[in-house]
């Protein structure tokens, strides 16, 4: 590259990462990182007995090999024994994202904690690093993942890819490189290598199968591998982001990339504090619509009173959450139900919530829920703010000819109405209990989670089964 050529974007990012110190991180970003660790740990505990987690565990390493891992091996949260770092990152990321109850970023959307926290935790346990290195990795990785998602809004989805999977690999590589103190050159290569490890198509929507669940875990272990390979001298392309064959050309080609949202104010203006914590265990953009359905129920309307419900939606959400409409009215699996706005609204209407218990094999066959879901439809609102803002709306026509209309102007748990630390910690306890822990054990782990960034050596052994 000639001397007058612009500095590659990945190299600019790497140069910033090598200067970050834990003591300089803004309090709001640190607070978000603490919530993220607690939220991710709770989600891993909640999912530890799920069949998709068991399948992922079986594919990591042989049980005899796990017993031979040296003391100080890496933790798969909720599971006995030590794991190699890549297996731990894969399992934790898959479990954290598996119920779609993990954080999101308005404007992306991407899920940051499930990809970044497992990667950096595994790196820090592997390298026996202090809690401040974990903090640096988590905050910078989340910041970059959120910013990566703003470069070509909706481009990855339009191209058939899952942005959390693609951008998560790039960001987790950068996060691990920052945590282990890699040089600028090695960090640049780590991002470049991760570009060839990034993957994740959204065809899971066709049948409600499991592949989306592994996307965050795959991104986590890919980023970890990329950073370690780069530190050892493996070279990756510096122009991985903006190059003619770079990540955005490959994974978000319908949208022309604009790198200003990625680089503008990097290190001085932090978006990490805007990460949203979900109140419901389902797709991000369904959540404001669930709020509207609950408002309708709390207004005294009975399901039998409703002739039909029409929702105004953003066009970018239709292909994932509304179509094919017949399939969304009767989702084939409990997992598919999480990405059906009609089902999520219907179950929220009846239960006044949409937690883990609302998405089960039995519930997706509930005649009352399905009957109401079948009466919910959508119209595209050209003025909808998606993806910059996630809103909800419904207009219910009742049998007596009257109408009820409700709007949710933003996502609860997001930047406009954030969940408090107490609410995130209550969610952790609920998830831990769902995963089979007794309350004293769950409360003890919560205390450890609050302190993880303050320890002289990161050790998540207590979070094992």
PyMOL commands that set and color helices and strands:
alter all, ss='L'
color gray80, all
select helices_A, chain A and resi 9-17+22-24+27-46+51-58+63-68+85-98+113-127+131-148+155-158+163-180+184-195+203-206+211-231+247-251+260-263+272-274+284-298+303-305+315-321+325-329+334-337+341-351+356-358+363-365+367-373+421-434+439-454+461-463
alter helices_A, ss='H'
color red, helices_A
select strands_A, chain A and resi 306-313+376-380+392-398+403-408
alter strands_A, ss='S'
color yellow, strands_A
deselect
rebuild
show_as cartoon
